[in-house]
């Protein structure tokens, strides 16, 4: 649920990031920005999947998934970057900037929308209209 919301919020920003990469670094910058955007969304989706799986298990699984998942995802990002580092289409600056901006932007946006209550453990519920006061 949270991942779908993050992806939905990220899609309108994607053309801007791709355009900036394309304007300053050409077609290689555009491809690099697209790859960085895909890596960032994949990283956040994998995080949600791991934590969602661990949330249905004992607390120790959740803690292990949080720390171990972070290390795993950091390693996967490193491998994904190392695999394309010397490719002709890769420009590291737009790739790195896109990964950073996408991660931080989506995390910042979602912290404003998440509920930290066990009553509503995902997205904050929409405020319901207050009932009419008795005797009014």
C-alpha positions as CSV (number, residue, x, y, z in Angstrom):
1,X,0.0,0.0,0.0
2,X,2.7,2.5,0.9
3,X,4.9,1.4,-2.0
4,X,2.1,1.9,-4.5
5,X,1.5,5.3,-3.0
6,X,5.2,6.2,-3.3
7,X,5.4,4.9,-6.9
8,X,2.2,6.9,-7.8
9,X,3.8,10.1,-6.3
10,X,7.1,9.4,-8.0
11,X,5.8,9.1,-11.6
12,X,5.0,12.8,-12.1
13,X,8.5,13.7,-11.0
14,X,10.2,11.2,-13.2
15,X,10.0,13.3,-16.4
16,X,11.6,16.2,-14.6
17,X,14.5,14.1,-13.5
18,X,14.9,12.5,-16.9
19,X,14.7,15.9,-18.6
20,X,17.4,17.4,-16.4
21,X,19.6,14.4,-17.1
22,X,19.0,14.7,-20.8
23,X,19.5,18.5,-21.0
24,X,22.8,18.5,-19.1
25,X,24.3,15.1,-20.1
26,X,22.5,14.3,-23.4
27,X,21.0,10.9,-24.1
28,X,23.4,9.2,-21.8
29,X,22.3,11.4,-18.9
30,X,18.7,10.6,-19.7
31,X,19.4,6.8,-19.7
32,X,21.4,7.2,-16.5
33,X,18.6,9.1,-14.8
34,X,16.1,6.5,-15.9
35,X,18.3,3.7,-14.5
36,X,18.8,5.6,-11.2
37,X,15.0,6.2,-10.9
38,X,14.3,2.5,-11.5
39,X,17.0,1.5,-8.9
40,X,15.5,3.9,-6.3
41,X,12.0,2.6,-6.7
42,X,13.1,-1.0,-6.7
43,X,15.1,-0.4,-3.5
44,X,12.1,1.1,-1.8
45,X,9.8,-1.7,-3.0
46,X,12.2,-4.4,-1.8
47,X,12.4,-2.6,1.6
48,X,8.6,-2.6,1.9
49,X,8.4,-6.3,0.8
50,X,11.0,-7.4,3.4
51,X,9.5,-5.4,6.2
52,X,6.0,-6.5,5.3
53,X,7.1,-10.1,5.4
54,X,8.9,-9.7,8.7
55,X,6.0,-7.8,10.3
56,X,3.9,-11.0,10.4
57,X,6.6,-12.8,12.3
58,X,8.2,-12.3,15.8
59,X,9.7,-8.9,16.6
60,X,13.2,-10.3,16.2
61,X,12.5,-11.0,12.5
62,X,11.4,-7.4,12.0
63,X,14.6,-6.1,13.5
64,X,16.7,-8.5,11.5
65,X,14.8,-7.6,8.3
66,X,15.3,-3.9,9.0
67,X,19.0,-4.1,9.5
68,X,19.8,-7.0,7.3
69,X,17.5,-5.7,4.6
70,X,19.3,-2.4,4.7
71,X,22.7,-4.1,4.3
72,X,21.3,-6.4,1.6
73,X,19.7,-3.5,-0.4
74,X,22.9,-1.3,0.0
75,X,24.9,-4.3,-1.4
76,X,22.4,-4.7,-4.3
77,X,22.6,-1.0,-5.2
78,X,26.4,-1.2,-5.1
79,X,26.3,-4.3,-7.4
80,X,23.8,-2.6,-9.7
81,X,26.1,0.5,-10.0
82,X,29.3,-1.5,-10.4
83,X,27.7,-3.6,-13.1
84,X,27.1,-0.6,-15.4
85,X,29.8,1.7,-14.2
86,X,32.0,1.3,-17.3
87,X,29.2,1.2,-19.8
88,X,29.2,3.7,-22.6
89,X,25.7,5.1,-21.7
90,X,26.4,5.7,-18.0
91,X,27.0,9.2,-16.6
92,X,27.6,8.8,-12.9
93,X,26.6,12.3,-11.9
94,X,23.0,12.2,-13.1
95,X,22.7,8.6,-12.0
96,X,23.9,9.4,-8.4
97,X,21.8,12.6,-8.2
98,X,18.7,10.8,-9.4
99,X,19.1,8.0,-6.9
100,X,19.7,10.5,-4.1
101,X,16.9,12.9,-5.0
102,X,14.4,10.1,-5.6
103,X,15.1,8.4,-2.3
104,X,15.2,11.5,-0.2
105,X,12.2,13.1,-1.9
106,X,10.0,10.1,-1.7
107,X,10.9,9.3,1.9
108,X,10.3,13.0,2.9
109,X,7.0,13.0,1.1
110,X,5.8,9.7,2.7
111,X,6.8,10.7,6.2
112,X,4.3,13.5,5.9
113,X,1.6,11.0,4.9
114,X,2.3,8.0,7.1
115,X,0.4,7.2,10.2
116,X,2.5,6.1,13.2
117,X,-0.4,4.6,14.9
118,X,-1.2,0.9,15.3
119,X,-4.9,1.7,14.7
120,X,-4.0,2.8,11.1
121,X,-0.6,1.3,10.4
122,X,-0.1,2.5,6.8
123,X,-1.4,5.7,5.2
124,X,-3.2,8.2,7.4
125,X,-7.0,7.9,7.0
126,X,-8.8,10.8,5.4
127,X,-10.5,13.0,8.0
128,X,-14.1,12.1,8.3
129,X,-16.7,14.9,8.8
130,X,-17.4,15.5,12.4
131,X,-20.9,14.3,13.5
132,X,-23.5,16.9,14.3
133,X,-23.5,17.9,18.0
134,X,-26.4,16.4,19.9
135,X,-29.3,18.7,20.3
136,X,-28.4,20.9,17.3
